[in-house]
Amino acid sequence: MKIKLLILLWLNGAIMMAQTSIGLSSAIQTALANNLQLQIARNDAQIAHNNNHAGNAGMLPNVSLNASDNPSLTNINQKYVNGTSIERKNVFSNTLSANVLGTYVLYDGMKMYATKHKLEALDRVGNTQLQGQIQNTISRVVISYSNIIRQQQYLEVVKQLNELSEQRLEIVKARQIAGVANNTDVYLAQLDLETRKQSLLSQKAIVKNAYTDLNLILNIKADSVYQIEPFALRSSPLQKGELDSMLIRNPDLMLAHHQLDIAEQTQKEISAAQSPLLRLTGAYNYNLTQSQAGFALLNQSNGPQAGISLSVPLFTGNVNSRNYANAKLNVQSSKWREALTLQTVQASYQQTWENYSTALVQMQSDELAIGTAKQYMELMQLRFKNGQNTIIELKEAQRSYEETYYRYISNQYIAKLAETQLLGLTGQLVN
């Protein structure tokens, strides 16, 4: 009874696994939680955010506690003007010092403010890269998920045509027995069936590979198989006018703008290195010196101390001037990169829109063509059963149906792919 119960439980678990389905939303949530590239991007963004602090820019004072204790053994030989002399060996002495030291930069040519703005820009870069990685992950999930649907739909067509080929072979064999078909028809039907079987095996492998691609993005077992819930395009097609106004949210454009900001702030930092540096210092000191012999047996002092220091760079081997010249070149290059990014994004946006709008039109035409091709194939199948056409004519009708259906599901996939890319280009996939 225990063995039977275990078997029943195992079978029930297997059936539940077989019935498990993952919708597109669930797949996206799984990827956002598990994808390793996304987790790395989150950490990078958090690091950039942690670094965006006034202390890292040098805008806050530095306070430190310092202490030292230096015991020593020395040989003393001292003679004084009054005739006194001291001569001892292995005299123990100890010097103890401690202080609390604080330094604060009063002026550094505005370098600290440039550095703070640079850290803020780096923080924005990290966040933009994270948002871009999130969009990229969502896009990969949608595209891979859609590809599984496409390949499964085509698999059903291949199965249907394989069944028709089997029926055709049975009809031809029956005709041969009745003496109304020759070996040529049988050979053609057999060869066509073998071709269909090979196509079926190949398409099943393509479906499995499509699952593997999605599983890699979801960071689950590579051989996991589950039910896919079909989904359609947006209920209302995308409008180009609305997309045009949102193109400024493109992650690549935003990233290029932040990189230009970083280059400009770096130029300001280097320029500030040629300015005077004014620093305020303050401390509370404690010093204690003890000796077993010598002129001073005990020396103790403590108290506050304050000061101000000024450093003016006069000559640095032309290093600062060269660094500044390089920084100016880097700013110019960053401006060109931003312009080049804009050109690339606009070109990609225009091409993707053309693909999207063309695919929508072709889908409408294909929907009508599929119905016609299916009716034509069924008519030719019926005529073949009645001996009113040849096997070649029937194969041509089936080929026409297969090509029409494949073109339809391909245009569906292209439309979904373009739709996803358009939303990504305009920074809307995260929403």
Beta strands, then each sheet from edge to edge (+ up, - down):
strand 1: 21-22
strand 2: 62-79
strand 3: 85-107
strand 4: 227-228
strand 5: 277-291
strand 6: 298-311
sheet 1: 1+ 4+
sheet 2: 2+ 3- 5+ 6-
end
